[in-house]
Amino acid sequence: MGVRTYLEEELVKARKDPQPRHDMYLKMIEVDPNEPTEEEHRLQSVTKPRYMIWRETLSSTATLGFRVEGIKKKNGFSSREFKTTKSEDQVCDILRMFTDNEPTTISRYIERLRDMRHHLVNSQFFRSHEIIGTSLLFVHDESNAGVWMIDYGKCQPASNGRQLGHDIPWIEGSQEDGYTLGLDNLLRIFQKLHVESLLHLRVSP
């Protein structure tokens, strides 16, 4: 969740010693062989700051404020191959498949996300912390659906008692993480899928 997956202090530290790294170059060309510059190809290395910022542009992290990390279905199907899932249409396809386009399941997720948003915006902890690297775990069966916040390892208090909105794009130094921005986009997409699933039921023979 959020518009970035690294703490601001991680970027600052990386810039203090921006040594070219071959391992990050290899990770980059594995995804996009054309991304490195001519100089980076010559050195066969990229710096960590360059890699960190580029990585966020691959998925929907920077544009939607969240990305799909992985899914597993009851039929045994699982996948984590979503590094370049970037467009809203791609995300919709994945969530449609994950929920089997089932209106009741989608509706339950919407209800849970709304409840979560209500509690977050009224939480002093949420307003006073940088929420980085956390995930939402979605689990459902035929009769229930739940969403849980997990992975708090990178959460830390905002500096100087700053209060964060979590609902605006990140500008370096602001400590904003776009968590609520991502949550709102996720809610909007689920609501769109819910309408589609109801229409599908009406037209199905």
N, C-alpha and C positions, 0 to 999 in steps of 0.2 A: 504494500500500500504506500501511496505517496508519490511525489514527482522525482524523488531521488532515493538511492539505496545506500548512500554513504553520508557519514557525518561531515559537517563543514571542517572540523578539525582534522579529519582524515585527508581531505583535499589540501589543507594548509601544510600538513606534514609532508605529503607527497611532493609538494612544490618546493619545499626546502632542500630536497635532495633528488631532483628529477633525473635520476640515472636511467638511460635507455635500457629496456629489459627485453630480452629475446623471448622469454616465455609469454609475455603479453602480446608481442608481435605475432607469435604462433596462434594464440587464441583469436586475435583479430582476423588474420587471413583465413582461419578455419571457417569463420562466419562470412567474411566478405574480402576476397583476395584483392579487390580494387580499392579498399579503404585507405591503406597506408599511402603516404606521400612518396614521391620519388626518393627523397632522402631517407625516409624510414625503410623503404625497400632496400636501399643500398646498405644501410646499417643493420637491417634485419632486426630492428628493435624499435620499440615505442616507449615513451615515458609513462609512468603510472597515472599522472593527472590526465594525460591525453586519453589513455585507455578508459579511465573511470567515467569521464564525460561522454566519450563516444558510446560506451556500453549502454548508457541510459537512453540513447536515441534509437536503439535497435527495436525496442518493444514499445508498448503503449504507456510505459512509465511516465515519460516526459509529456505526452499528449493527453492521456486520460487520467493520470494520477494513480494508476494501478496497472499490474500486469498479471497474466495467468502464469503461474509457476508450474503447476502440474495437476493432473486429474487421475482418478481411479474409479472405475465403475464396477457394479456388482457382478457383471459378466466376466470380470477379470481383465478387461482392457485398461491399460494405464499408459500415460505418456507424460514426459517432461520436455518435449521438443517444441517449446514455445518461445525460444529466444528472440525470434524475429516476428512474433505475432504483434502487429502494431496498429492496424486499422480497427475501427469500431466494428466493421462488418466481420472481420476475422474473429474478434472477441465474441460477437453475437453467435457466430457459428459454433464456437467451442461451448458456450454456455447453453445453447440450444441442445447440443448433443449431450452435454453433461446432465441436463434435467430431463432428457427425452421429450422436451417440448411439452411437459405435463403442467397444465395450468395450476393445479393445486400445489404442486411442489414449488413452482415459481412464486406463487402468491405467499406461501409460507416464508420463503426467503425474503421477499419484499417486507413482510411484517417484521421479521427479525432485524433486518438492516435499518428499518425506520426506528425501531426501538433502540438499537445500538447507537444510532446517530443522536437521538434525543438525550441519551445518557452521556455521550461524549461531550457534546457542546455545553452541558451543564456541569462538567467535571473540572474541578480546579487542577487536578493532576494533568489532565489532557491539555488544558490551556497553558500550563507552565512547563511543559516538557516537549522536547524535540522527539518526535515519534518516527524513528528511522529503522528500516529493516524488518518491521513487523508484518505479519501476514494475517489473512482471514481464512479460517478453515471451514469449509462448507461440507456438511454431511446430511444426507437424506435417505429415507426409505419410503415405502408406500404410505406410511402414516405420520411421519415426522420429518422436519427439516430444521437444522440448527446452524448457526454461524458463531464462531468463536475467534477472538483475537489471540494470537500466539506470537512467540519469538520477540521478546522484549530486550534482547541483549544489547542493542544499540540505543535504547531510550535513555535520555539524560536531561537534567533540568536545563531550561533555557537560561542564558547568561544574564546576569544583573537583574534578576527578577522579572524578566521580560514576559509578557503575555502574548501567546501566539494564536493566530486565527485559524491556521491550518487550511484555509480556504482560498488562498491566493497563490499565484505562481512564485517559485523560488527565485530570489535575487541573492547572490552570495553576500553573506553577512547578516541576512535577515533571520536565519535559522528556521524560516518557514519550510514546511515539509509537504504541504498540499494533501494532507491526509483526508480532510473533509471534502476537498475538491474531488479526490478519487472516489470517496464513498458516495458522493452525490452522483457522479457519473455512473458508478456501478448500479445504484438504485434506478437511475433513469433507464439504463439498458435493460435491467430486469423488468421494469414496467413496460417497456416496449415489447419485450419478448412475451409478457403476459397477455397483452392485447393480441399479438400475433397468434398465440396458442389458442385463445378463445375463438378467434376467427377461423382458425384451422378446424376446430371442433364443429363449427357451424356448417362448414362447407364439405366436411368429410361425409361420404355415403354411409 
